[in-house]
Amino acid sequence: MKKIIYKITIFLLAVFVSSCTDEVEFSSDTEALNSFNLIENVQTSYVLNSGTPDKQIVLTWNEATPGVSKLPTYKVLFFNTEDESTEVELASFNSDNDGKSNQLTLTFAQIDEALSNVGFAAGSEAKLQWQVIATNGDVEVASAKTGITFTRFAANGIKDFNLLTPDNNNIITADIYGDPDGEVTFSWETAETTTGSGSIEYTLLFDELNGDFSEPLKSFPIVSGTSYSMTNSQIGEEFANNSNVIWTVQAKIVDGVSMLNAEKKYINWDVFVINELYLVGSHNGWDNGTAVPFVNNGNGNFKLQIDLPENGEFKFLPTLGSWDGDWGEDPDNPGKIVQDGEQNGKVTTAGTYIITVDFPTLSLSITEFKAPDNLYMVGSHNGWNNGNANQFYNDGNGVFSLTYDFNANDEFKFLPVLGSWDGDWGEDPNSPGGLIQDGEQNIKITNTGKYVVVVDFNNSKVNLSAINSLFSVGSHNGWNNADSTQEFNTTGNGVFVRAQTFDADSQFKLLPVSGSWDGDWGVNPDVPGKLVQDGENNILVANAGTYMINIDFNTLSFTLTEIPDNLYLVGSPNGWNNATAPQFTNLSEGIFEINQVLAASDEFKFLPVQGSWDNDWGENSTYPGMLIREGESNVKSPGDGTYTITVNFNTGTLTVL
């Protein structure tokens, strides 16, 4: 049988140096010797087993560096430290190779004999410290002391025994989904006692590759026998995050102190876990190369929202472009998935469906999805009053958006019907950002600030983004994200405005924090004029000019409108005659002003070209005092009098004072 060598290495943060200055007279011939440390190791306690007296431990330390040419020799001292006030040296040993090596090898029998010689009883525990002394003949230095515990031979020991199966360095595949009940069996020889009497109990131990089983990664007490079987499902649960481990079996005499670990073996776990899943079927002409990917929610759970045709059929692929290992519905158990003898999943009517596949339970759900017509936010910000919940903007494509000023620690959820808790939505506690109705938790705000809340029923996600400020970055400023001069103006309602001069074919995007690319926004490649954060494109400016950039996070939209060189006032004061519309004074680029006598009933708007209604401007009906060109309202007179009307395209505002 092979001998098992245990290495003890202890890392010490503090090292003190003891120089025998009262014994060494330094001269030009005296040579220095540097301090050193004991090497790190986690095992500091050993039960000496009389059944394996030749088993060894190895104490190891860093070499002490000689000054010039005199190599050091080493001696290891052991101290009894149960009474610190009377620390006693119990034994000393020269290191291996006649004291020249930086390690000391001792057998169990040598250690036990030394403990016996100083009065420790059989089977008793000795709490000691050990220290290394290095000398080169001129100078002597000492490591710090560190603790170690030995339990002496008991009258009854355990003889060496071996692990049997599985083989060393074996690769074990645990198919936790396709064959969850398949088993792997660990077996070992029967351990015997040195006296032939006494009962032995076993524990199966697993540890990380650099472990020593003193604090095992996993342990399984054995009720009876010399084998233990684990199912693939259990292996997946226990070892999914530990692909390479060592294992042993610990034998211990019942009602005794003797114990022994068999020589360790190595295992390479190949835990079969599906990380990707794709849907192939009639929706894509059964082309496995263009199968649609699921969203991996973790822990073997996958979700996909997809439009399916009438009488659509489908199945599931773990690998894009391959039919190997495909899954389908169990024909004998609706709602369950299998790999062999499977049938296609089916829907009867055309529509949008949410398909969920859960491999830990081998279950399948197919639910027709319909986004709500409306969505409302209720929470601590409004006293959880579902009757006055905040309404989201609905873009008509299953995406809802809302901006709101939250306080730290605010919480909220979503309602499809104002004044009712029925069908409320919240966050999936097992998938941050996921949107669910059953078992949901409230969405929580950490820091005070203005946020845009985006609820996307196309992927069942909710996203929170702080928008306390906004900056542009792009070709117009050399893509310098730290350029603080690119900040937008805002009135605090989720709308940001900035005037910017662009060259032809310029590109830019939006940053909520100057100097950081985190949380950047761009244009939705599938919906022109709409903002997104993930999968965004840069915003393109085709023609050179100076533009008013209007960003509205309430509707996740943006507009680029060229600022006019001139501006004219048309309305009831001049009989709505665009040919006689009076001209504004251009105070500076983008800022226009005019003095006008108004009656209380007057209304008006703004023209960039006298005599033409093209590209006229008015007031935003949703945000009073803000400029807009599409869907504008007339500006109304505040009353009889002479007023100064100011139009500022740099801030996107108008005032009548």
Secondary structure, 3 states (H helix, E strand, C coil): CCCCEEEECCCCCCCCCCCCCCCCCCCCCCCCECCCCECCCCCCEEECCCCCCCCEEEEEECCCCECCCCCCEEEEEEEECCCHHHCEEEEEEECCCCCCCCEEEEEHHHHHHHHHHCCCCCCCEEEEEEEEEEECCCCEEECCCEEEEEECCCCCCECCCCEEECCCCEEEEEECCCCCCCEEEEEECCCCECCCCCCEEEEEEEECCCCCCCCCCEEEECCCCCEEEEEHHHHHHHHCCCCEEEEEEEEEECCCCCEEECCCEEEEEEEECCCCCEEEEHHHCCCHHHCEECEEEECCEEEEEEEECCCCEEEEECCCCCCCCCEEECCCCCCEEECCCCECEECCCCEEEEEEEECCCCEEEEEECCCCCCCEEEEHHHCCCHHHCEECEECCCCEEEEEEEECCCCEEEEECCCCCCCCCEEECCCCCCEEECCCCECEECCCCEEEEEEEECCCCEEEEEECCCCEEEEHHHCCCCCCHHHECEECCCCEEEEEEEECCCEEEEEECCCCCCCCCEEECCCCCCEEECCCCECEEECCCEEEEEEEECCCCEEEEEECCCCCEEEEHHHCCCHHHCCECEEEECCEEEEEEEECCCCEEEEECCCCCCCCCEEECCCCCCEEECCCCECEECCCCEEEEEEEECCCCEEEEC
